[in-house]
Amino acid sequence: MLVVIFLAVSWYWSEEPDKFDVLEVAAKHGNVKNPKELPLGYTYTSALVQIGETLLHKPGGLLVNDVFPPGVLLDNIPAWEYGALTALRDATTALRNHLARAQTQSREDPDLARAEPFFYFDHKSWQLPSSESEYQKGIDALERYRVRLMKRDANFYSRADNLRQYLEVLEKRLGDLSNRLSASAGDTRQVTGNDQRNVVSRTPWLLIDDVFFEARGYTWAAMHILKAIEFDFRDILGNKTALVTLQQVTHELEDGQADFLSPVILNGGGFGLFANYSLTLANYIARANAATIDLRSLLQQG
């Protein structure tokens, strides 16, 4: 009986969180019926808060720092959590350093200056202070910034140059994830500018699922962040005819969140009998990465 309960809890905790509607979440917290009544940046910040809350309060809570069973025996969801946390860190850093500042010499927002370091706390710490307590402090600081946005006492600048700064980081993350997923299926080679060939070794068999779920976690969080960007940057995206390209990035990441049938990550070879989950996800991410590059180019053209 104990074994059955243990397996049931492990299965329940291993479920990936569902998607959420960024506009609905923002409208709920802002206590408005029409999200367009919200100040710019409110939806973006609400998406970050919701991602952080999901990490801490999904079934099982934060598992990446667990030292007792069943959490310590699970590896898929902890890898997913790390991917989502990385996306949260990237977006919070962009908010602090670019989106909430009018120019490079502008004074940074005090709540964002507090929030960002908390999310960079060691994700595997379970003793005092625990990862959960530090991340909650970061969420609380984001919520204070969000309240000040509603009172028009905080700034958010939806400019093309600010958005490009975040997209540059996103582009590199997606490129790295796509490359690592491809390496799960075999050796990949890259040619450097000096025409020297660097071989990216094949991912060890036991780490294939970790890379897969880390990519799933990052793209899950990035998908919601981009949907919030689509709303808060709607004017600049429409003026630069970049909205369709941004939607393409979001759709590719969303397609990569589709359910999979196998209880284990299959990486069949070539045109063999079994599917190759890593290469399938790598394909979606690579296409999203290509669209991100196009989007940055559109924003730069002015």
MONORVEN-V246731 format. One record per residue. N is the residue number from 1. NEAR is the number of other ideal C-beta (glycine too) atoms within 8 Angstrom. Layout:
n=N near=NEAR
n=N near=NEAR
//
This chain:
n=1 near=4
n=2 near=5
n=3 near=6
n=4 near=7
n=5 near=8
n=6 near=10
n=7 near=8
n=8 near=8
n=9 near=10
n=10 near=11
n=11 near=8
n=12 near=9
n=13 near=13
n=14 near=8
n=15 near=7
n=16 near=7
n=17 near=6
n=18 near=4
n=19 near=8
n=20 near=9
n=21 near=6
n=22 near=14
n=23 near=10
n=24 near=8
n=25 near=12
n=26 near=15
n=27 near=12
n=28 near=7
n=29 near=9
n=30 near=12
n=31 near=4
n=32 near=8
n=33 near=4
n=34 near=6
n=35 near=11
n=36 near=4
n=37 near=7
n=38 near=12
n=39 near=8
n=40 near=7
n=41 near=15
n=42 near=15
n=43 near=14
n=44 near=15
n=45 near=14
n=46 near=15
n=47 near=16
n=48 near=14
n=49 near=13
n=50 near=12
n=51 near=14
n=52 near=14
n=53 near=9
n=54 near=11
n=55 near=13
n=56 near=12
n=57 near=6
n=58 near=8
n=59 near=6
n=60 near=9
n=61 near=8
n=62 near=11
n=63 near=12
n=64 near=11
n=65 near=12
n=66 near=11
n=67 near=5
n=68 near=5
n=69 near=6
n=70 near=9
n=71 near=11
n=72 near=8
n=73 near=7
n=74 near=13
n=75 near=8
n=76 near=10
n=77 near=13
n=78 near=12
n=79 near=15
n=80 near=14
n=81 near=14
n=82 near=12
n=83 near=17
n=84 near=15
n=85 near=13
n=86 near=12
n=87 near=17
n=88 near=14
n=89 near=11
n=90 near=12
n=91 near=14
n=92 near=15
n=93 near=10
n=94 near=13
n=95 near=14
n=96 near=13
n=97 near=8
n=98 near=10
n=99 near=12
n=100 near=14
n=101 near=13
n=102 near=5
n=103 near=5
n=104 near=4
n=105 near=3
n=106 near=7
n=107 near=3
n=108 near=10
n=109 near=11
n=110 near=6
n=111 near=12
n=112 near=15
n=113 near=9
n=114 near=11
n=115 near=16
n=116 near=13
n=117 near=8
n=118 near=12
n=119 near=13
n=120 near=6
n=121 near=11
n=122 near=5
n=123 near=10
n=124 near=7
n=125 near=11
n=126 near=8
n=127 near=5
n=128 near=4
n=129 near=7
n=130 near=10
n=131 near=14
n=132 near=10
n=133 near=9
n=134 near=12
n=135 near=15
n=136 near=9
n=137 near=11
n=138 near=16
n=139 near=13
n=140 near=8
n=141 near=13
n=142 near=16
n=143 near=9
n=144 near=9
n=145 near=15
n=146 near=13
n=147 near=8
n=148 near=10
n=149 near=14
n=150 near=10
n=151 near=7
n=152 near=6
n=153 near=5
n=154 near=12
n=155 near=8
n=156 near=14
n=157 near=9
n=158 near=12
n=159 near=7
n=160 near=10
n=161 near=7
n=162 near=12
n=163 near=13
n=164 near=11
n=165 near=11
n=166 near=14
n=167 near=12
n=168 near=9
n=169 near=11
n=170 near=11
n=171 near=12
n=172 near=8
n=173 near=13
n=174 near=15
n=175 near=9
n=176 near=8
n=177 near=15
n=178 near=12
n=179 near=11
n=180 near=11
n=181 near=16
n=182 near=12
n=183 near=14
n=184 near=13
n=185 near=12
n=186 near=7
n=187 near=8
n=188 near=9
n=189 near=8
n=190 near=8
n=191 near=6
n=192 near=8
n=193 near=3
n=194 near=4
n=195 near=6
n=196 near=6
n=197 near=8
n=198 near=7
n=199 near=7
n=200 near=9
n=201 near=6
n=202 near=8
n=203 near=10
n=204 near=6
n=205 near=5
n=206 near=4
n=207 near=8
n=208 near=13
n=209 near=11
n=210 near=10
n=211 near=16
n=212 near=15
n=213 near=13
n=214 near=14
n=215 near=16
n=216 near=14
n=217 near=17
n=218 near=14
n=219 near=18
n=220 near=17
n=221 near=14
n=222 near=13
n=223 near=13
n=224 near=14
n=225 near=14
n=226 near=12
n=227 near=12
n=228 near=14
n=229 near=12
n=230 near=13
n=231 near=11
n=232 near=13
n=233 near=10
n=234 near=9
n=235 near=7
n=236 near=13
n=237 near=11
n=238 near=8
n=239 near=6
n=240 near=11
n=241 near=7
n=242 near=11
n=243 near=10
n=244 near=7
n=245 near=11
n=246 near=13
n=247 near=9
n=248 near=10
n=249 near=13
n=250 near=12
n=251 near=8
n=252 near=13
n=253 near=16
n=254 near=9
n=255 near=8
n=256 near=13
n=257 near=10
n=258 near=5
n=259 near=3
n=260 near=6
n=261 near=3
n=262 near=8
n=263 near=2
n=264 near=5
n=265 near=10
n=266 near=9
n=267 near=12
n=268 near=9
n=269 near=7
n=270 near=4
n=271 near=2
n=272 near=6
n=273 near=3
n=274 near=7
n=275 near=7
n=276 near=11
n=277 near=12
n=278 near=15
n=279 near=12
n=280 near=9
n=281 near=13
n=282 near=14
n=283 near=8
n=284 near=13
n=285 near=17
n=286 near=10
n=287 near=9
n=288 near=15
n=289 near=12
n=290 near=8
n=291 near=12
n=292 near=13
n=293 near=9
n=294 near=9
n=295 near=13
n=296 near=12
n=297 near=8
n=298 near=11
n=299 near=14
n=300 near=8
n=301 near=6
n=302 near=4
//
